């Protein structure tokens, strides 16, 4: 069960009030398909709206396609947060982090889930289906969704990450 957060979420909403209004973009490659489907069922049972961006089977496919689809939806504010699942979570994290405005965190523990939201304002969670089991994945997802961004000194650091991104975009536009 998702535990209500003690502080308000970054967008100024009370977590308890928005928990059921939350929309999650969800995606996986073939290696993460089965775990993604279980996470989707669990979220739906908790009343969380899920937009499944694929894949729809265990047939071999390319993870960057699904990482991009989820990351772009989150960056465009079509979803509040995103969750991606592949074999290790690494490839999905790398690909999602190429989309401007995305802070994807590859997480294997509840502690990392909490810190990625609280300190880094991660807006995409990536999981490795070959690394963690279903029970661990559920606990990580619950912790991640229940943890708000702390703001304060962490806000300054997240803004510095965004500044790096803007500088890189500026250099790319000049070439």
Beta strands, then each sheet from edge to edge (+ up, - down):
strand 1: 23-28
strand 2: 49-52
strand 3: 81-86
strand 4: 104-106
strand 5: 124-128
sheet 1: 2+ 1+ 3+ 5+ 4+
end
